[in-house]
Amino acid sequence: MVNGIPWTADAQAKLKNIPYFVRAQARKRIEDVARELAAEQVTADLVDQVRLDLGQ
């Protein structure tokens, strides 16, 4: 679990692939989107979706 919302192992692995200097911002944005979608957990697909939305 990262910051109160559960993350799958795959999602955590994808987060580690995000450059360290933007990782905290990306984590916050991903969790914000997960809450907006009422997701029960952060999945690898959600991480990919947010990365695409951010243009990465």
N, CA, C and O atoms as a GROMACS GRO file, in nm:
protein
  224
    1MET      N    1   0.085  -0.118   0.000
    1MET     CA    2   0.000   0.000   0.000
    1MET      C    3   0.090   0.124   0.000
    1MET      O    4   0.186   0.133   0.076
    2VAL      N    5   0.056   0.216  -0.087
    2VAL     CA    6   0.131   0.340  -0.096
    2VAL      C    7   0.034   0.455  -0.070
    2VAL      O    8  -0.062   0.472  -0.144
    3ASN      N    9   0.060   0.533   0.034
    3ASN     CA   10  -0.023   0.650   0.067
    3ASN      C   11  -0.172   0.619   0.083
    3ASN      O   12  -0.256   0.695   0.036
    4GLY      N   13  -0.203   0.508   0.148
    4GLY     CA   14  -0.341   0.481   0.184
    4GLY      C   15  -0.426   0.409   0.082
    4GLY      O   16  -0.534   0.363   0.117
    5ILE      N   17  -0.384   0.396  -0.042
    5ILE     CA   18  -0.461   0.323  -0.141
    5ILE      C   19  -0.374   0.204  -0.185
    5ILE      O   20  -0.256   0.221  -0.215
    6PRO      N   21  -0.432   0.084  -0.189
    6PRO     CA   22  -0.351  -0.032  -0.225
    6PRO      C   23  -0.302  -0.027  -0.370
    6PRO      O   24  -0.373   0.016  -0.460
    7TRP      N   25  -0.180  -0.072  -0.389
    7TRP     CA   26  -0.119  -0.082  -0.521
    7TRP      C   27  -0.089  -0.228  -0.549
    7TRP      O   28  -0.040  -0.299  -0.460
    8THR      N   29  -0.117  -0.274  -0.671
    8THR     CA   30  -0.077  -0.409  -0.709
    8THR      C   31   0.074  -0.412  -0.725
    8THR      O   32   0.138  -0.308  -0.742
    9ALA      N   33   0.131  -0.530  -0.720
    9ALA     CA   34   0.276  -0.544  -0.738
    9ALA      C   35   0.319  -0.492  -0.875
    9ALA      O   36   0.424  -0.428  -0.888
   10ASP      N   37   0.239  -0.520  -0.978
   10ASP     CA   38   0.271  -0.472  -1.113
   10ASP      C   39   0.270  -0.320  -1.119
   10ASP      O   40   0.355  -0.259  -1.185
   11ALA      N   41   0.174  -0.258  -1.052
   11ALA     CA   42   0.165  -0.112  -1.051
   11ALA      C   43   0.286  -0.052  -0.980
   11ALA      O   44   0.340   0.049  -1.024
   12GLN      N   45   0.327  -0.113  -0.870
   12GLN     CA   46   0.445  -0.065  -0.797
   12GLN      C   47   0.569  -0.076  -0.885
   12GLN      O   48   0.654   0.013  -0.884
   13ALA      N   49   0.580  -0.184  -0.959
   13ALA     CA   50   0.695  -0.203  -1.048
   13ALA      C   51   0.696  -0.095  -1.156
   13ALA      O   52   0.802  -0.041  -1.188
   14LYS      N   53   0.580  -0.064  -1.211
   14LYS     CA   54   0.573   0.041  -1.313
   14LYS      C   55   0.609   0.178  -1.254
   14LYS      O   56   0.672   0.260  -1.321
   15LEU      N   57   0.567   0.202  -1.130
   15LEU     CA   58   0.601   0.329  -1.065
   15LEU      C   59   0.752   0.343  -1.052
   15LEU      O   60   0.806   0.453  -1.069
   16LYS      N   61   0.821   0.235  -1.023
   16LYS     CA   62   0.967   0.239  -1.009
   16LYS      C   63   1.035   0.272  -1.141
   16LYS      O   64   1.150   0.316  -1.142
   17ASN      N   65   0.966   0.250  -1.254
   17ASN     CA   66   1.023   0.282  -1.385
   17ASN      C   67   1.010   0.429  -1.422
   17ASN      O   68   1.068   0.476  -1.520
   18ILE      N   69   0.933   0.502  -1.343
   18ILE     CA   70   0.917   0.646  -1.366
   18ILE      C   71   1.039   0.715  -1.305
   18ILE      O   72   1.079   0.681  -1.194
   19PRO      N   73   1.098   0.811  -1.378
   19PRO     CA   74   1.217   0.879  -1.325
   19PRO      C   75   1.195   0.932  -1.183
   19PRO      O   76   1.090   0.988  -1.152
   20TYR      N   77   1.295   0.912  -1.100
   20TYR     CA   78   1.284   0.944  -0.957
   20TYR      C   79   1.245   1.089  -0.930
   20TYR      O   80   1.177   1.117  -0.832
   21PHE      N   81   1.287   1.180  -1.017
   21PHE     CA   82   1.264   1.322  -0.990
   21PHE      C   83   1.119   1.364  -1.015
   21PHE      O   84   1.080   1.474  -0.977
   22VAL      N   85   1.039   1.280  -1.078
   22VAL     CA   86   0.896   1.309  -1.096
   22VAL      C   87   0.808   1.200  -1.035
   22VAL      O   88   0.686   1.206  -1.045
   23ARG      N   89   0.870   1.102  -0.972
   23ARG     CA   90   0.796   0.987  -0.920
   23ARG      C   91   0.692   1.027  -0.815
   23ARG      O   92   0.580   0.976  -0.817
   24ALA      N   93   0.728   1.117  -0.724
   24ALA     CA   94   0.633   1.158  -0.620
   24ALA      C   95   0.512   1.228  -0.680
   24ALA      O   96   0.399   1.204  -0.638
   25GLN      N   97   0.535   1.313  -0.778
   25GLN     CA   98   0.424   1.381  -0.845
   25GLN      C   99   0.338   1.281  -0.921
   25GLN      O  100   0.216   1.289  -0.919
   26ALA      N  101   0.403   1.186  -0.988
   26ALA     CA  102   0.330   1.084  -1.063
   26ALA      C  103   0.247   0.999  -0.969
   26ALA      O  104   0.131   0.969  -0.998
   27ARG      N  105   0.305   0.959  -0.856
   27ARG     CA  106   0.232   0.877  -0.758
   27ARG      C  107   0.107   0.951  -0.710
   27ARG      O  108   0.000   0.892  -0.701
   28LYS      N  109   0.122   1.080  -0.680
   28LYS     CA  110   0.008   1.159  -0.633
   28LYS      C  111  -0.099   1.166  -0.742
   28LYS      O  112  -0.217   1.147  -0.713
   29ARG      N  113  -0.060   1.193  -0.864
   29ARG     CA  114  -0.156   1.203  -0.973
   29ARG      C  115  -0.226   1.069  -0.997
   29ARG      O  116  -0.348   1.066  -1.016
   30ILE      N  117  -0.151   0.961  -0.995
   30ILE     CA  118  -0.210   0.828  -1.015
   30ILE      C  119  -0.312   0.799  -0.906
   30ILE      O  120  -0.422   0.750  -0.934
   31GLU      N  121  -0.278   0.828  -0.782
   31GLU     CA  122  -0.371   0.803  -0.672
   31GLU      C  123  -0.493   0.895  -0.680
   31GLU      O  124  -0.604   0.853  -0.646
   32ASP      N  125  -0.473   1.019  -0.724
   32ASP     CA  126  -0.586   1.111  -0.742
   32ASP      C  127  -0.683   1.055  -0.846
   32ASP      O  128  -0.805   1.056  -0.826
   33VAL      N  129  -0.629   1.007  -0.956
   33VAL     CA  130  -0.713   0.949  -1.061
   33VAL      C  131  -0.784   0.825  -1.010
   33VAL      O  132  -0.902   0.805  -1.038
   34ALA      N  133  -0.713   0.742  -0.935
   34ALA     CA  134  -0.774   0.621  -0.879
   34ALA      C  135  -0.893   0.659  -0.790
   34ALA      O  136  -0.998   0.594  -0.795
   35ARG      N  137  -0.878   0.762  -0.710
   35ARG     CA  138  -0.988   0.807  -0.623
   35ARG      C  139  -1.104   0.862  -0.707
   35ARG      O  140  -1.220   0.834  -0.677
   36GLU      N  141  -1.072   0.940  -0.811
   36GLU     CA  142  -1.176   0.995  -0.898
   36GLU      C  143  -1.256   0.883  -0.962
   36GLU      O  144  -1.378   0.896  -0.980
   37LEU      N  145  -1.190   0.774  -0.996
   37LEU     CA  146  -1.256   0.660  -1.060
   37LEU      C  147  -1.317   0.564  -0.959
   37LEU      O  148  -1.376   0.462  -0.996
   38ALA      N  149  -1.302   0.594  -0.831
   38ALA     CA  150  -1.349   0.507  -0.723
   38ALA      C  151  -1.288   0.368  -0.734
   38ALA      O  152  -1.354   0.268  -0.705
   39ALA      N  153  -1.162   0.363  -0.776
   39ALA     CA  154  -1.092   0.235  -0.788
   39ALA      C  155  -1.056   0.183  -0.650
   39ALA      O  156  -1.022   0.260  -0.560
   40GLU      N  157  -1.064   0.053  -0.634
   40GLU     CA  158  -1.031  -0.009  -0.506
   40GLU      C  159  -0.881  -0.020  -0.486
   40GLU      O  160  -0.832  -0.027  -0.374
   41GLN      N  161  -0.807  -0.021  -0.598
   41GLN     CA  162  -0.661  -0.029  -0.591
   41GLN      C  163  -0.601   0.032  -0.716
   41GLN      O  164  -0.670   0.050  -0.817
   42VAL      N  165  -0.474   0.063  -0.710
   42VAL     CA  166  -0.402   0.113  -0.825
   42VAL      C  167  -0.347  -0.009  -0.900
   42VAL      O  168  -0.277  -0.092  -0.843
   43THR      N  169  -0.381  -0.017  -1.028
   43THR     CA  170  -0.336  -0.128  -1.111
   43THR      C  171  -0.233  -0.080  -1.212
   43THR      O  172  -0.216   0.041  -1.234
   44ALA      N  173  -0.166  -0.174  -1.274
   44ALA     CA  174  -0.068  -0.141  -1.378
   44ALA      C  175  -0.137  -0.068  -1.494
   44ALA      O  176  -0.080   0.025  -1.551
   45ASP      N  177  -0.259  -0.109  -1.528
   45ASP     CA  178  -0.333  -0.043  -1.636
   45ASP      C  179  -0.361   0.103  -1.602
   45ASP      O  180  -0.354   0.189  -1.690
   46LEU      N  181  -0.394   0.130  -1.477
   46LEU     CA  182  -0.419   0.268  -1.435
   46LEU      C  183  -0.291   0.350  -1.444
   46LEU      O  184  -0.294   0.465  -1.489
   47VAL      N  185  -0.180   0.293  -1.403
   47VAL     CA  186  -0.051   0.363  -1.414
   47VAL      C  187  -0.024   0.397  -1.560
   47VAL      O  188   0.016   0.509  -1.592
   48ASP      N  189  -0.044   0.300  -1.649
   48ASP     CA  190  -0.022   0.324  -1.791
   48ASP      C  191  -0.116   0.434  -1.844
   48ASP      O  192  -0.074   0.520  -1.921
   49GLN      N  193  -0.241   0.430  -1.802
   49GLN     CA  194  -0.339   0.530  -1.846
   49GLN      C  195  -0.296   0.670  -1.805
   49GLN      O  196  -0.300   0.763  -1.887
   50VAL      N  197  -0.254   0.686  -1.682
   50VAL     CA  198  -0.213   0.818  -1.633
   50VAL      C  199  -0.086   0.863  -1.704
   50VAL      O  200  -0.073   0.981  -1.739
   51ARG      N  201   0.007   0.772  -1.726
   51ARG     CA  202   0.130   0.808  -1.800
   51ARG      C  203   0.096   0.858  -1.940
   51ARG      O  204   0.155   0.956  -1.986
   52LEU      N  205   0.002   0.791  -2.007
   52LEU     CA  206  -0.039   0.836  -2.141
   52LEU      C  207  -0.103   0.972  -2.134
   52LEU      O  208  -0.077   1.057  -2.219
   53ASP      N  209  -0.189   0.994  -2.033
   53ASP     CA  210  -0.254   1.122  -2.017
   53ASP      C  211  -0.153   1.235  -1.994
   53ASP      O  212  -0.175   1.349  -2.034
   54LEU      N  213  -0.042   1.200  -1.928
   54LEU     CA  214   0.062   1.299  -1.899
   54LEU      C  215   0.161   1.312  -2.014
   54LEU      O  216   0.254   1.393  -2.009
   55GLY      N  217   0.141   1.232  -2.118
   55GLY     CA  218   0.229   1.241  -2.234
   55GLY      C  219   0.360   1.168  -2.220
   55GLY      O  220   0.459   1.209  -2.280
   56GLN      N  221   0.363   1.063  -2.141
   56GLN     CA  222   0.487   0.988  -2.124
   56GLN      C  223   0.475   0.854  -2.189
   56GLN      O  224   0.570   0.775  -2.185
   0.00000   0.00000   0.00000
